[in-house]
């Protein structure tokens, strides 16, 4: 994978760790109060919570690379070459506009009112040029900063015919993990 400027919501990793701590506390409580029978009967429920914490909060990000933008969402990854991006929007979070649609970035939601107020007092981060990157660089979590960086590098034009299409793929690991833990939780609760 190319070196990139990587963007994540600042609190997303905190939320992931909180879900994992809650899952561990519930597992410990089950083990202490009900023993192995309680763990077997209800242990899959905190496992679902931990899997959701990883898929929804730890994993999502936006990678701005030399060749384009990679948007990693909860269950999928979308690759957008620069020529496929026709614009950006940031009203409800980062959205990349493409010919005939849009690609939303789960990992970069809109900032809260407090975040916007505090953001006025902060300087915008100085990001390196993409052609000079030798390793991944953290870019923060402000959708407006990402949108400006993308708008500076995109080569697509709104209304241009024949633009490349985004390449979206379902990621097997989060889909399988969420499906397996949810299925196990349903089976244990029904039995």
Residue frames as a rotation matrix with the C-alpha (Angstrom) as fourth column:
UNK 1
0.585 0.811 0.000 0.00
0.811 -0.585 0.000 0.00
0.000 0.000 -1.000 0.00
UNK 2
0.008 -0.558 0.830 1.24
0.494 -0.719 -0.489 3.51
0.869 0.414 0.270 -0.82
UNK 3
-0.766 -0.230 -0.600 2.27
0.634 -0.422 -0.648 5.94
-0.104 -0.877 0.469 1.93
UNK 4
-0.074 0.857 0.510 -0.70
0.607 -0.367 0.705 8.14
0.791 0.361 -0.493 2.80
UNK 5
-0.835 0.094 0.542 -2.13
-0.450 -0.683 -0.575 10.85
0.316 -0.724 0.613 4.98
UNK 6
-0.556 0.600 -0.575 -4.50
0.566 0.780 0.267 8.90
0.608 -0.177 -0.774 7.25
UNK 7
-0.636 0.459 0.620 -7.61
-0.605 -0.795 -0.033 10.55
0.478 -0.397 0.784 8.70
UNK 8
-0.446 0.539 -0.714 -9.75
0.662 0.736 0.143 9.22
0.603 -0.409 -0.685 11.56
UNK 9
0.523 0.647 0.556 -12.31
-0.071 -0.617 0.784 10.76
0.850 -0.449 -0.277 13.88
UNK 10
-0.348 -0.799 0.491 -10.41
-0.572 -0.234 -0.786 11.73
0.743 -0.554 -0.376 17.04
UNK 11
-0.197 0.330 0.923 -12.79
-0.951 0.166 -0.263 9.93
-0.240 -0.929 0.280 19.39
UNK 12
0.509 0.522 -0.684 -13.35
-0.722 0.692 -0.009 6.76
0.469 0.499 0.729 17.36
UNK 13
-0.247 -0.669 -0.701 -10.49
-0.044 0.730 -0.682 4.81
0.968 -0.138 -0.210 18.92
UNK 14
-0.843 0.027 0.537 -11.67
-0.531 -0.200 -0.824 5.90
0.085 -0.979 0.183 22.38
UNK 15
0.173 0.983 0.070 -15.16
-0.981 0.178 -0.077 4.54
-0.088 -0.055 0.995 21.62
UNK 16
0.337 -0.112 -0.935 -13.63
-0.387 0.889 -0.246 1.25
0.858 0.445 0.256 20.45
UNK 17
-0.709 -0.673 -0.212 -11.64
-0.048 0.346 -0.937 0.84
0.704 -0.654 -0.277 23.66
UNK 18
-0.576 0.583 0.572 -14.71
-0.804 -0.280 -0.524 1.72
-0.146 -0.762 0.630 25.74
UNK 19
0.481 0.781 -0.399 -16.74
-0.830 0.552 0.080 -1.02
0.283 0.293 0.913 24.01
UNK 20
0.036 -0.544 -0.839 -13.94
-0.080 0.835 -0.545 -3.52
0.996 0.087 -0.013 24.63
UNK 21
-0.886 -0.344 0.312 -13.68
-0.301 -0.085 -0.950 -2.57
0.353 -0.935 -0.028 28.31
UNK 22
-0.114 0.928 0.355 -17.45
-0.981 -0.048 -0.190 -2.95
-0.160 -0.370 0.915 28.71
UNK 23
0.508 0.283 -0.813 -17.30
-0.556 0.829 -0.059 -6.35
0.658 0.482 0.579 26.99
UNK 24
-0.426 -0.750 -0.505 -14.50
0.016 0.552 -0.834 -7.53
0.905 -0.363 -0.223 29.31
UNK 25
-0.798 0.184 0.574 -16.33
-0.602 -0.296 -0.742 -6.25
0.033 -0.937 0.347 32.41
UNK 26
0.284 0.958 -0.047 -19.50
-0.958 0.286 0.023 -8.08
0.035 0.038 0.999 31.36
UNK 27
0.317 -0.237 -0.918 -17.53
-0.249 0.914 -0.321 -11.28
0.915 0.330 0.230 30.70
UNK 28
-0.768 -0.640 -0.031 -15.86
-0.093 0.160 -0.983 -11.02
0.634 -0.751 -0.182 34.11
UNK 29
-0.485 0.677 0.554 -19.20
-0.864 -0.269 -0.426 -10.38
-0.139 -0.685 0.715 35.81
UNK 30
0.508 0.666 -0.547 -20.72
-0.754 0.651 0.092 -13.39
0.417 0.365 0.832 34.06
UNK 31
-0.040 -0.628 -0.777 -17.78
-0.021 0.778 -0.628 -15.58
0.999 -0.008 -0.045 35.09
UNK 32
-0.892 -0.366 0.267 -17.82
-0.232 -0.136 -0.963 -14.40
0.389 -0.921 0.036 38.71
UNK 33
-0.399 0.824 0.401 -21.57
-0.880 -0.220 -0.422 -14.54
-0.259 -0.521 0.813 39.21
UNK 34
0.605 0.796 -0.020 -22.63
-0.751 0.562 -0.348 -17.48
-0.266 0.225 0.937 37.11
UNK 35
-0.002 -0.698 0.716 -19.48
-0.197 0.702 0.684 -19.44
-0.980 -0.140 -0.139 36.35
UNK 36
-0.884 -0.467 0.029 -18.89
-0.096 0.242 0.966 -21.30
-0.458 0.851 -0.259 33.13
UNK 37
-0.345 0.827 0.443 -22.60
0.891 0.438 -0.124 -21.97
-0.297 0.352 -0.888 32.54
UNK 38
0.547 0.512 -0.662 -23.32
0.323 -0.859 -0.398 -18.22
-0.772 0.004 -0.635 32.46
UNK 39
-0.300 -0.742 -0.599 -20.34
-0.438 -0.451 0.778 -17.66
-0.848 0.496 -0.190 30.16
UNK 40
-0.888 0.000 0.461 -21.61
0.347 0.657 0.669 -20.33
-0.303 0.754 -0.583 27.78
UNK 41
-0.010 0.992 0.127 -25.17
0.934 0.055 -0.354 -19.00
-0.358 0.115 -0.927 27.91
UNK 42
0.858 0.475 -0.196 -24.46
0.421 -0.869 -0.260 -15.27
-0.294 0.140 -0.945 27.54
UNK 43
0.063 -0.953 -0.296 -20.77
0.350 -0.257 0.901 -14.83
-0.935 -0.160 0.317 26.70
UNK 44
-0.330 -0.161 0.930 -21.49
0.940 0.030 0.339 -14.29
-0.083 0.987 0.141 23.00
UNK 45
0.724 0.677 0.130 -23.35
0.684 -0.730 -0.008 -11.01
0.089 0.094 -0.992 23.74
UNK 46
0.630 -0.556 -0.542 -20.24
-0.115 -0.757 0.643 -9.12
-0.768 -0.343 -0.541 24.89
UNK 47
-0.350 -0.743 0.570 -18.36
0.524 0.349 0.777 -10.72
-0.777 0.571 0.267 21.98
UNK 48
0.237 0.520 0.820 -20.83
0.961 -0.252 -0.118 -9.02
0.145 0.816 -0.560 19.60
UNK 49
0.953 0.113 -0.281 -20.20
0.193 -0.941 0.277 -5.71
-0.233 -0.319 -0.919 21.38
UNK 50
0.151 -0.979 -0.139 -16.42
0.012 -0.139 0.990 -6.12
-0.988 -0.151 -0.009 21.05
UNK 51
-0.355 -0.237 0.904 -16.71
0.839 0.345 0.420 -7.03
-0.412 0.908 0.077 17.35
UNK 52
0.608 0.642 0.467 -18.93
0.769 -0.622 -0.147 -4.01
0.197 0.448 -0.872 16.73
UNK 53
0.766 -0.390 -0.511 -16.45
0.038 -0.766 0.642 -1.77
-0.642 -0.511 -0.572 18.54
UNK 54
-0.301 -0.925 0.233 -13.67
0.294 0.143 0.945 -2.92
-0.907 0.353 0.229 16.24
UNK 55
-0.327 0.197 0.924 -15.68
0.939 0.178 0.295 -2.77
-0.106 0.964 -0.244 13.01
UNK 56
0.582 0.724 0.370 -17.51
0.760 -0.646 0.067 0.50
0.287 0.242 -0.927 13.69
UNK 57
0.986 -0.130 -0.102 -14.91
-0.065 -0.870 0.488 2.53
-0.152 -0.475 -0.867 15.58
UNK 58
0.271 -0.959 0.083 -11.38
-0.005 0.085 0.996 1.12
-0.963 -0.270 0.019 15.28
UNK 59
-0.138 -0.351 0.926 -11.32
0.752 0.571 0.329 0.15
-0.644 0.742 0.185 11.61
UNK 60
0.672 0.492 0.553 -12.89
0.740 -0.423 -0.523 3.05
-0.023 0.761 -0.649 9.63
UNK 61
-0.041 -0.710 -0.703 -10.55
0.295 -0.681 0.671 5.65
-0.955 -0.180 0.237 8.15
UNK 62
0.982 0.183 0.046 -9.74
0.103 -0.314 -0.944 7.66
-0.158 0.932 -0.327 5.04
UNK 63
0.064 -0.994 0.087 -6.32
0.525 0.107 0.844 7.27
-0.849 -0.009 0.529 3.36
UNK 64
0.917 0.103 -0.384 -5.33
-0.235 -0.640 -0.732 10.02
-0.321 0.762 -0.563 0.94
UNK 65
0.249 -0.822 0.512 -2.63
0.494 0.562 0.663 8.45
-0.833 0.087 0.547 -1.23
UNK 66
-0.624 -0.579 -0.525 -0.63
-0.180 -0.547 0.818 9.55
-0.760 0.605 0.237 -4.27
UNK 67
-0.980 0.172 0.103 -2.93
0.162 0.375 0.913 7.67
0.118 0.911 -0.396 -6.62
UNK 68
-0.231 0.960 0.158 -6.27
-0.045 -0.173 0.984 8.49
0.972 0.220 0.083 -5.01
UNK 69
-0.381 0.242 0.892 -8.39
-0.906 -0.291 -0.307 8.06
0.185 -0.926 0.330 -1.90
UNK 70
-0.579 0.200 -0.790 -9.13
0.182 0.977 0.114 4.85
0.794 -0.078 -0.602 -0.01
UNK 71
-0.212 0.623 0.753 -12.25
-0.893 -0.437 0.110 4.97
0.398 -0.649 0.648 2.18
UNK 72
-0.781 -0.053 -0.623 -12.42
0.162 0.945 -0.283 2.16
0.604 -0.322 -0.729 4.75
UNK 73
-0.122 0.836 0.535 -15.92
-0.827 -0.384 0.412 1.86
0.550 -0.392 0.738 6.18
UNK 74
0.103 0.218 0.970 -17.49
-0.887 0.462 -0.010 -0.65
-0.450 -0.860 0.241 8.59
UNK 75
0.438 0.176 0.882 -17.93
0.014 0.979 -0.202 -3.51
-0.899 0.101 0.426 6.09
UNK 76
0.759 -0.092 0.644 -16.32
0.647 0.206 -0.734 -2.26
-0.065 0.974 0.216 2.88
UNK 77
-0.165 -0.815 -0.556 -13.36
0.302 -0.579 0.758 -0.48
-0.939 -0.043 0.341 1.34
UNK 78
0.835 0.428 0.346 -13.71
0.474 -0.242 -0.846 1.85
-0.279 0.871 -0.405 -1.63
UNK 79
-0.326 -0.942 -0.078 -10.80
0.637 -0.281 0.718 2.90
-0.698 0.184 0.692 -3.82
UNK 80
0.831 0.556 -0.018 -11.28
0.393 -0.608 -0.690 6.17
-0.395 0.567 -0.723 -5.73
UNK 81
-0.223 -0.887 0.405 -8.57
0.972 -0.170 0.162 7.14
-0.074 0.429 0.900 -8.22
UNK 82
-0.642 -0.083 -0.762 -8.14
0.264 -0.957 -0.118 10.91
-0.720 -0.277 0.636 -8.42
UNK 83
-0.957 0.239 -0.167 -9.89
-0.254 -0.401 0.880 11.08
0.144 0.884 0.445 -11.77
UNK 84
-0.456 0.834 -0.311 -13.02
0.650 0.551 0.523 9.46
0.608 0.037 -0.793 -10.27
UNK 85
-0.231 0.336 -0.913 -13.53
0.855 -0.378 -0.355 12.18
-0.464 -0.863 -0.200 -7.64
UNK 86
-0.145 0.266 0.953 -15.60
0.740 -0.610 0.283 15.10
0.657 0.746 -0.108 -8.92
UNK 87
-0.081 0.105 0.991 -15.98
-0.408 -0.911 0.063 16.96
0.909 -0.400 0.117 -5.61
UNK 88
-0.730 -0.135 -0.670 -16.46
0.527 0.513 -0.677 16.76
0.436 -0.847 -0.303 -1.85
UNK 89
0.206 0.760 0.617 -19.13
-0.246 -0.570 0.784 17.64
0.947 -0.313 0.070 0.73
UNK 90
-0.753 -0.547 -0.367 -18.84
0.229 0.306 -0.924 17.92
0.617 -0.780 -0.105 4.50
UNK 91
-0.179 0.734 0.655 -22.27
-0.660 -0.583 0.474 18.82
0.730 -0.347 0.589 5.81
UNK 92
0.794 0.530 0.297 -23.00
-0.582 0.526 0.620 15.51
0.172 -0.666 0.726 7.61
UNK 93
0.421 -0.745 0.518 -19.47
0.029 0.582 0.813 14.16
-0.907 -0.327 0.266 7.38
UNK 94
-0.486 -0.679 -0.550 -17.05
-0.568 -0.233 0.790 13.57
-0.664 0.696 -0.273 4.55
UNK 95
0.548 0.580 0.603 -18.67
0.232 0.587 -0.775 12.61
-0.804 0.565 0.187 1.26
UNK 96
-0.653 -0.727 -0.212 -16.71
-0.111 -0.185 0.976 12.14
-0.749 0.661 0.041 -1.94
UNK 97
0.457 0.829 -0.323 -18.73
-0.430 -0.112 -0.896 12.95
-0.779 0.548 0.305 -5.04
UNK 98
-0.699 -0.589 0.406 -18.27
0.056 0.521 0.852 10.67
-0.713 0.618 -0.331 -8.03
UNK 99
-0.800 0.397 -0.451 -19.89
-0.564 -0.240 0.790 10.46
0.205 0.886 0.416 -11.43
UNK 100
-0.151 0.872 -0.466 -23.49
-0.283 0.414 0.865 9.51
0.947 0.263 0.184 -10.64
UNK 101
0.636 0.454 -0.624 -23.23
0.415 0.481 0.773 9.19
0.650 -0.750 0.118 -6.87
UNK 102
0.335 -0.517 0.788 -21.27
-0.777 -0.625 -0.080 9.65
0.533 -0.585 -0.610 -3.69
UNK 103
0.100 -0.379 -0.920 -19.07
0.446 0.843 -0.299 7.69
0.889 -0.381 0.254 -1.30
UNK 104
0.741 0.222 0.634 -19.54
-0.425 -0.575 0.699 8.42
0.520 -0.787 -0.332 2.39
UNK 105
-0.336 -0.896 -0.291 -16.77
-0.075 0.334 -0.940 8.04
0.939 -0.294 -0.179 4.95
UNK 106
0.645 0.609 -0.462 -18.07
0.339 0.313 0.887 6.46
0.685 -0.729 -0.005 8.18
UNK 107
0.123 -0.724 -0.679 -14.77
0.984 0.180 -0.014 7.26
0.133 -0.666 0.734 9.90
UNK 108
-0.900 -0.433 -0.039 -15.14
0.435 -0.895 -0.099 11.04
0.008 -0.106 0.994 9.45
UNK 109
0.124 0.992 -0.018 -18.53
0.985 -0.122 0.119 12.24
0.116 -0.032 -0.993 10.68
UNK 110
0.252 0.055 0.966 -19.37
0.184 -0.983 0.008 15.93
0.950 0.176 -0.258 10.93
UNK 111
-0.787 -0.576 -0.222 -17.90
0.359 -0.135 -0.923 17.67
0.502 -0.806 0.313 13.92
UNK 112
0.079 0.795 -0.601 -20.11
0.995 -0.030 0.092 18.56
0.055 -0.606 -0.794 16.85
UNK 113
0.791 0.260 0.554 -20.94
0.262 -0.962 0.078 22.17
0.553 0.083 -0.829 17.68
UNK 114
0.841 -0.540 -0.040 -18.29
-0.113 -0.248 0.962 22.09
-0.529 -0.804 -0.270 20.41
UNK 115
0.146 -0.812 0.565 -15.77
0.731 0.473 0.492 20.63
-0.666 0.341 0.663 17.96
UNK 116
0.307 0.015 0.952 -16.49
0.825 -0.503 -0.258 23.37
0.475 0.864 -0.167 15.42
UNK 117
0.965 0.067 0.254 -16.14
-0.059 -0.887 0.457 26.05
0.256 -0.456 -0.852 18.09
UNK 118
0.589 -0.802 0.101 -12.86
0.020 0.139 0.990 24.62
-0.808 -0.581 0.098 19.34
UNK 119
0.229 -0.479 0.847 -11.71
0.916 0.400 -0.021 24.15
-0.329 0.781 0.531 15.75
UNK 120
0.818 0.101 0.567 -11.89
0.348 -0.871 -0.346 27.91
0.459 0.480 -0.748 15.14
UNK 121
0.846 -0.493 0.206 -9.24
-0.485 -0.547 0.682 28.37
-0.224 -0.677 -0.701 17.80
UNK 122
0.333 -0.735 0.591 -6.86
0.224 0.670 0.707 25.78
-0.916 -0.103 0.388 16.34
UNK 123
-0.154 -0.470 -0.869 -4.48
-0.845 -0.393 0.363 26.08
-0.513 0.790 -0.336 13.46
UNK 124
0.876 0.408 -0.259 -5.04
-0.481 0.688 -0.543 23.77
-0.043 0.600 0.799 10.53
UNK 125
0.494 -0.737 0.461 -2.46
0.127 0.586 0.800 20.98
-0.860 -0.337 0.383 10.53
UNK 126
0.156 -0.552 -0.819 0.45
-0.932 -0.357 0.063 21.34
-0.327 0.754 -0.570 8.11
UNK 127
0.708 0.164 0.687 0.21
-0.012 0.975 -0.221 18.25
-0.706 0.149 0.693 5.94
UNK 128
-0.406 -0.913 -0.051 3.11
-0.140 0.007 0.990 17.09
-0.903 0.409 -0.130 3.78
UNK 129
-0.035 0.320 -0.947 2.80
-0.987 -0.160 -0.018 16.94
-0.158 0.934 0.322 0.01
UNK 130
0.769 0.448 0.457 1.56
-0.404 0.894 -0.197 13.57
-0.496 -0.033 0.867 -1.19
UNK 131
0.847 -0.462 -0.265 4.44
-0.084 0.376 -0.923 13.16
0.526 0.804 0.279 -3.64
UNK 132
-0.107 -0.935 0.339 6.95
-0.624 -0.203 -0.755 13.47
0.774 -0.292 -0.561 -0.78
UNK 133
0.586 0.395 0.707 5.44
-0.807 0.366 0.464 10.94
-0.075 -0.843 0.533 1.60
UNK 134
-0.406 -0.725 -0.556 7.70
-0.657 0.654 -0.374 8.08
0.635 0.214 -0.742 2.64
UNK 135
-0.895 0.210 -0.393 5.46
0.407 0.744 -0.530 6.69
0.181 -0.635 -0.751 5.40
UNK 136
0.101 0.994 0.051 1.90
0.758 -0.110 0.642 7.09
0.644 -0.026 -0.765 6.70
UNK 137
-0.931 -0.290 0.221 1.20
0.117 -0.812 -0.572 10.43
0.345 -0.506 0.790 8.35
UNK 138
-0.301 0.853 -0.426 -1.70
0.915 0.134 -0.380 11.11
-0.267 -0.504 -0.821 10.75
UNK 139
-0.705 0.072 0.706 -3.90
0.398 -0.783 0.477 13.87
0.587 0.618 0.524 9.36
UNK 140
-0.896 0.422 0.140 -6.40
-0.367 -0.523 -0.769 14.28
-0.251 -0.740 0.624 12.19
UNK 141
-0.663 0.710 0.237 -10.15
0.680 0.704 -0.206 13.92
-0.313 0.024 -0.949 12.01
UNK 142
-0.258 0.566 -0.783 -11.58
-0.162 -0.825 -0.542 17.12
-0.952 -0.013 0.305 10.55
UNK 143
0.208 0.404 0.891 -13.68
0.757 0.510 -0.408 16.36
-0.619 0.759 -0.199 7.44
UNK 144
0.953 0.159 -0.257 -13.10
-0.003 -0.845 -0.535 19.91
-0.303 0.510 -0.805 6.13
UNK 145
0.130 -0.980 -0.148 -9.31
-0.693 -0.196 0.693 19.42
-0.709 0.013 -0.705 6.16
UNK 146
-0.377 -0.210 0.902 -9.64
0.309 0.890 0.336 16.13
-0.873 0.406 -0.270 4.26
UNK 147
0.589 0.696 0.411 -12.01
0.647 -0.100 -0.756 17.73
-0.485 0.711 -0.509 1.76
UNK 148
0.776 -0.358 -0.519 -9.57
-0.467 -0.879 -0.093 20.57
-0.423 0.315 -0.850 1.09
UNK 149
-0.277 -0.926 0.255 -6.69
-0.495 0.365 0.788 18.14
-0.823 0.092 -0.560 0.60
UNK 150
-0.190 0.289 0.938 -8.76
0.625 0.772 -0.112 16.02
-0.757 0.565 -0.328 -1.78
UNK 151
0.828 0.560 -0.016 -10.01
0.366 -0.563 -0.741 19.06
-0.424 0.608 -0.671 -3.71
UNK 152
0.397 -0.768 -0.503 -6.39
-0.654 -0.621 0.433 20.21
-0.644 0.157 -0.748 -4.18
UNK 153
-0.577 -0.767 0.280 -5.41
-0.425 0.575 0.699 16.89
-0.698 0.284 -0.658 -5.78
UNK 154
0.093 0.667 0.739 -8.44
0.360 0.669 -0.650 15.67
-0.928 0.327 -0.178 -7.70
UNK 155
-0.868 -0.423 -0.261 -8.42
-0.120 -0.333 0.935 15.72
-0.482 0.843 0.238 -11.47
UNK 156
-0.480 0.771 0.419 -12.04
0.874 0.464 0.148 14.77
-0.080 0.437 -0.896 -12.17
UNK 157
-0.970 0.243 -0.015 -14.44
-0.242 -0.959 0.146 17.39
0.021 0.145 0.989 -13.45
UNK 158
-0.371 0.906 0.204 -18.17
-0.001 0.219 -0.976 17.49
-0.929 -0.362 -0.081 -12.66
UNK 159
0.568 0.735 -0.371 -20.16
-0.427 -0.122 -0.896 16.37
-0.704 0.667 0.245 -15.65
UNK 160
-0.309 -0.727 -0.613 -17.21
-0.938 0.126 0.322 14.77
-0.157 0.675 -0.721 -17.44
UNK 161
0.764 0.611 -0.209 -18.24
-0.644 0.744 -0.177 11.61
0.048 0.269 0.962 -19.28
UNK 162
0.658 -0.445 -0.608 -16.38
0.016 0.815 -0.580 8.36
0.753 0.372 0.543 -18.88
UNK 163
0.065 -0.636 0.769 -14.83
-0.928 -0.322 -0.188 8.98
0.367 -0.702 -0.611 -15.49
UNK 164
-0.640 -0.330 -0.694 -13.46
-0.098 0.931 -0.352 5.88
0.762 -0.157 -0.628 -13.79
UNK 165
0.510 0.860 0.023 -15.83
-0.238 0.116 0.964 4.26
0.826 -0.497 0.264 -11.32
UNK 166
0.001 -0.453 0.891 -14.96
-0.999 -0.033 -0.015 3.78
0.036 -0.891 -0.453 -7.66
UNK 167
-0.213 -0.138 -0.967 -13.85
-0.234 0.968 -0.087 0.24
0.949 0.208 -0.239 -6.85
UNK 168
0.016 0.346 0.938 -15.85
-0.992 -0.112 0.058 -0.96
0.125 -0.932 0.341 -3.86
UNK 169
-0.301 -0.107 -0.948 -15.33
-0.145 0.987 -0.066 -4.33
0.943 0.117 -0.313 -2.20
UNK 170
0.801 0.538 0.264 -16.91
-0.410 0.171 0.896 -6.04
0.437 -0.826 0.357 0.77
UNK 171
-0.306 -0.928 0.214 -14.25
-0.797 0.126 -0.591 -6.81
0.521 -0.352 -0.778 3.37
UNK 172
0.120 0.372 -0.921 -14.52
-0.027 0.928 0.371 -10.42
0.992 -0.020 0.121 4.50
UNK 173
-0.705 -0.506 -0.497 -12.96
0.418 0.269 -0.868 -10.05
0.573 -0.819 0.022 7.98
UNK 174
-0.900 0.387 0.199 -15.41
-0.406 -0.581 -0.705 -7.57
-0.157 -0.716 0.681 9.54
UNK 175
-0.074 0.923 -0.379 -18.41
-0.897 0.104 0.429 -9.10
0.435 0.372 0.820 7.76
UNK 176
-0.017 0.017 -1.000 -17.51
0.048 0.999 0.016 -12.62
0.999 -0.048 -0.017 8.90
UNK 177
-0.883 -0.383 -0.272 -16.68
0.288 0.016 -0.958 -11.53
0.371 -0.924 0.096 12.46
UNK 178
-0.709 0.677 0.198 -19.94
-0.693 -0.617 -0.374 -9.60
-0.131 -0.402 0.906 12.89
UNK 179
0.104 0.763 -0.639 -21.98
-0.764 0.472 0.440 -12.37
0.637 0.442 0.631 11.28
UNK 180
-0.250 -0.274 -0.929 -20.35
0.214 0.920 -0.329 -15.10
0.944 -0.281 -0.171 13.38
UNK 181
-0.979 -0.154 -0.132 -20.62
0.158 -0.175 -0.972 -13.30
0.127 -0.973 0.195 16.73
UNK 182
-0.498 0.865 0.057 -24.19
-0.866 -0.492 -0.089 -12.18
-0.049 -0.094 0.994 16.06
UNK 183
0.106 0.512 -0.852 -25.19
-0.539 0.750 0.384 -15.68
0.836 0.419 0.355 14.96
UNK 184
-0.548 -0.400 -0.735 -23.57
0.371 0.671 -0.642 -17.20
0.750 -0.624 -0.219 18.03
UNK 185
-0.961 0.226 0.160 -25.34
-0.263 -0.559 -0.786 -14.68
-0.088 -0.798 0.597 20.28
UNK 186
-0.144 0.963 -0.227 -28.71
-0.951 -0.072 0.300 -15.49
0.272 0.259 0.927 18.71
UNK 187
0.029 0.105 -0.994 -28.16
-0.124 0.987 0.101 -19.24
0.992 0.121 0.041 19.08
UNK 188
-0.787 -0.400 -0.471 -27.08
0.372 0.301 -0.878 -18.96
0.493 -0.866 -0.088 22.73
UNK 189
-0.809 0.548 0.212 -30.00
-0.567 -0.636 -0.522 -16.72
-0.152 -0.543 0.826 23.66
UNK 190
0.034 0.879 -0.476 -32.53
-0.893 0.241 0.381 -19.00
0.449 0.412 0.793 21.95
UNK 191
-0.134 -0.129 -0.983 -31.19
0.056 0.989 -0.137 -22.16
0.989 -0.074 -0.125 23.61
